[in-house]
Amino acid sequence: MDGQEFLLEIITPQRVVYSQKVLSVTAPGKDGYLGILANHAPLLTSLKPGKIEIKKADDLIATTINVQQGFLETSNNKVDILVDDAEIEE
């Protein structure tokens, strides 16, 4: 699954909330939700408050992280999400 996975990092000013290889990410973009898969074209966009859904190869249930406003950047098969605050739903 390596060719289908990419590194996702979700970072707040206080800590790294999430840093793992994933299959897909859905994030609350300024103009609506956007989906990111491996080898996505370079992108920089603002995020509004909402839920990020993360799917991994070995998980049956997606991980959900509630985030405040911030930015998402994709480059070189990596996604960096920088937000004011983030909390993993349990």
N, C-alpha and C positions, 0 to 999 in steps of 0.2 A: 503493500500500500504506500510505499515511500513516495512514488511519483504523484500520488493523489493528495498527500498531506503537505501542510505548510506550518510554519511556526506562528503562533498567535501570542501576543503579549498585551495584557491590559494593565495599564499603569496609572496610578493616581499620584498626586504630589507626596503622599505619605508612604506608599508601598507598591510593590508589584502584586497585583491581585491574581493574575493568571499568566502562566507561561508554559505552554505545552504545544505539541504537534496535534493538529486537528484536520478534519476533512472539510468542514464548512463553517462559515460564520454568517449570521444574519444580524444586521445592526440598524439602529434607527437614524438614518440619514436625515439631513435637513428637509429634503423634499419627499421623504418616505423611506421605507425599509429597503435595504440593499443586501444582496447576497454575494459572498466572496467564496471562491473555490481556489484550488491550487493553480499556480501560474497566472494569476489575475494580472491584467495590465496595471502599470503604475497608476496610483490614484491617491488624491488627497482631498478629503471632504470633511465638513463639520458634522457633528452628531448632536441630536437633541436628546433630552432625557427620554429613557425608555428601557427596553429589554434587549439584551444581546443573547442570541441563541447559538450555542456551540455544539457541533456534532463531531464526535471522535469515532474512529474505526472500531474500537473495542467496547463502546457504550451503546446500550439499547435505548437509553433515555438521554435526551439532550440536556446539557447544562445551561441554566439561565442565569444571567448576571444583570442586575438592575444597575443602570448607569445614569449619571448626570451628564450635562453637556460636555462636549470635548471635540476631539478630532480623530479620524481614522486615516492611516496611511498604509498603502500596499506598495511593496518594492522587493524585488529579488526573492519572491516566494515567501515573504514574511509580511504579517499584518501587525502593525503597532496601533493600539488604541490608547489614547491619552485622554483621561476624563477627570473631572473635578472630584468625583466620588463614585465608588462601585461596591456592590454587595452581592455575593453569590447567594442565590435562592437555595434553600434546603428543602 
